[in-house]
Amino acid sequence: MSQDWATVAKAINERLTELGLRQRELAERSGVSQAMIREIQYNTAQRRRGSRTLEALSRALDWHPQHLASVLRGHRPPSVDETDDPVADRLAAIQDSIDELAERIDQMNANLAMVIDHTSPDRKRQ
């Protein structure tokens, strides 16, 4: 499953403007480091982050706890008044883990195919 960090960055930037908050205030409200927020806000490093980070940022921005995780996955974010469903949240986290593992396996297969191609006897004869 693809992850759209650019859309997450855009959502955070728009919400900060809407709420009149600064990065430092968001860090204080969320408990997420200002460096991590900057990285997400400016989309400078696309790496896996814990679901708790996105949940803390969502809550600090007065959104549903799963708002940014939904944006990341390209889903419609839940409304603030939708109740938390711990089973659905856990299943979503499990699905995210499965999707990440599938992406890693696909990348490993591509890397393995490249190694096999470079070391095949036919290639050595050329």
C-alpha positions as semicolon CSV with decimal commas, in nm:
position;residue;x (nm);y (nm);z (nm)
1;M;0,000;0,000;0,000
2;S;0,142;0,336;-0,092
3;Q;0,185;0,606;0,164
4;D;0,125;0,968;0,070
5;W;0,346;1,173;0,302
6;A;0,311;1,480;0,078
7;T;-0,064;1,486;0,146
8;V;0,000;1,440;0,519
9;A;0,238;1,739;0,508
10;K;-0,020;1,947;0,323
11;A;-0,294;1,854;0,572
12;I;-0,075;1,950;0,868
13;N;0,030;2,280;0,711
14;E;-0,327;2,374;0,627
15;R;-0,449;2,282;0,974
16;L;-0,170;2,476;1,146
17;T;-0,269;2,783;0,944
18;E;-0,639;2,725;1,015
19;L;-0,577;2,696;1,391
20;G;-0,313;2,970;1,400
21;L;-0,059;2,734;1,556
22;R;0,317;2,726;1,518
23;Q;0,535;2,422;1,493
24;R;0,661;2,469;1,850
25;E;0,305;2,482;1,983
26;L;0,216;2,165;1,795
27;A;0,521;1,995;1,947
28;E;0,410;2,098;2,296
29;R;0,049;1,990;2,241
30;S;0,138;1,656;2,081
31;G;0,450;1,549;2,267
32;V;0,617;1,490;1,929
33;S;0,960;1,648;1,883
34;Q;0,978;1,964;1,680
35;A;1,241;1,799;1,458
36;M;1,004;1,512;1,377
37;I;0,720;1,754;1,307
38;R;0,947;1,957;1,076
39;E;1,045;1,638;0,893
40;I;0,680;1,542;0,843
41;Q;0,559;1,897;0,774
42;Y;0,816;1,958;0,500
43;N;0,817;1,596;0,380
44;T;1,197;1,582;0,396
45;A;1,231;1,214;0,484
46;Q;0,980;0,948;0,389
47;R;1,036;0,684;0,649
48;R;0,810;0,476;0,862
49;R;0,683;0,646;1,172
50;G;0,488;0,495;1,455
51;S;0,112;0,512;1,446
52;R;0,127;0,685;1,784
53;T;0,311;0,979;1,627
54;L;0,035;1,038;1,372
55;E;-0,229;0,983;1,640
56;A;-0,067;1,237;1,875
57;L;-0,043;1,493;1,594
58;S;-0,404;1,430;1,492
59;R;-0,527;1,482;1,846
60;A;-0,315;1,796;1,890
61;L;-0,468;1,935;1,570
62;D;-0,820;1,870;1,708
63;W;-0,887;1,590;1,461
64;H;-1,001;1,232;1,508
65;P;-0,704;1,023;1,633
66;Q;-0,695;0,831;1,303
67;H;-0,717;1,139;1,080
68;L;-0,355;1,158;0,963
69;A;-0,320;0,780;0,937
70;S;-0,622;0,780;0,706
71;V;-0,478;1,065;0,499
72;L;-0,149;0,876;0,473
73;R;-0,327;0,568;0,333
74;G;-0,541;0,774;0,097
75;H;-0,863;0,706;0,288
76;R;-1,134;0,944;0,397
77;P;-1,045;1,067;0,745
78;P;-1,304;0,992;1,013
79;S;-1,494;1,287;1,155
80;V;-1,409;1,410;1,502
81;D;-1,736;1,281;1,645
82;E;-1,688;0,925;1,519
83;T;-1,618;0,703;1,816
84;D;-1,293;0,518;1,845
85;D;-1,328;0,150;1,765
86;P;-1,025;-0,021;1,920
87;V;-1,081;-0,338;1,717
88;A;-1,103;-0,145;1,389
89;D;-0,801;0,064;1,486
90;R;-0,600;-0,249;1,568
91;L;-0,707;-0,416;1,244
92;A;-0,600;-0,104;1,052
93;A;-0,261;-0,114;1,225
94;I;-0,224;-0,484;1,139
95;Q;-0,319;-0,410;0,777
96;D;-0,057;-0,134;0,766
97;S;0,205;-0,379;0,892
98;I;0,104;-0,639;0,634
99;D;0,117;-0,378;0,357
100;E;0,462;-0,268;0,469
101;L;0,586;-0,628;0,475
102;A;0,444;-0,684;0,126
103;E;0,630;-0,377;-0,001
104;R;0,953;-0,501;0,157
105;I;0,909;-0,847;0,003
106;D;0,844;-0,691;-0,339
107;Q;1,162;-0,483;-0,304
108;M;1,362;-0,788;-0,192
109;N;1,231;-0,985;-0,491
110;A;1,332;-0,704;-0,726
111;N;1,678;-0,689;-0,568
112;L;1,716;-1,065;-0,587
113;A;1,612;-1,070;-0,953
114;M;1,874;-0,803;-1,027
115;V;2,146;-1,003;-0,848
116;I;2,047;-1,321;-1,032
117;D;2,050;-1,133;-1,362
118;H;2,399;-0,994;-1,295
119;T;2,540;-1,330;-1,189
120;S;2,374;-1,557;-1,443
121;P;2,607;-1,769;-1,664
122;D;2,450;-1,622;-1,980
123;R;2,553;-1,272;-1,872
124;K;2,913;-1,379;-1,806
125;R;2,949;-1,506;-2,162
126;Q;2,855;-1,167;-2,310
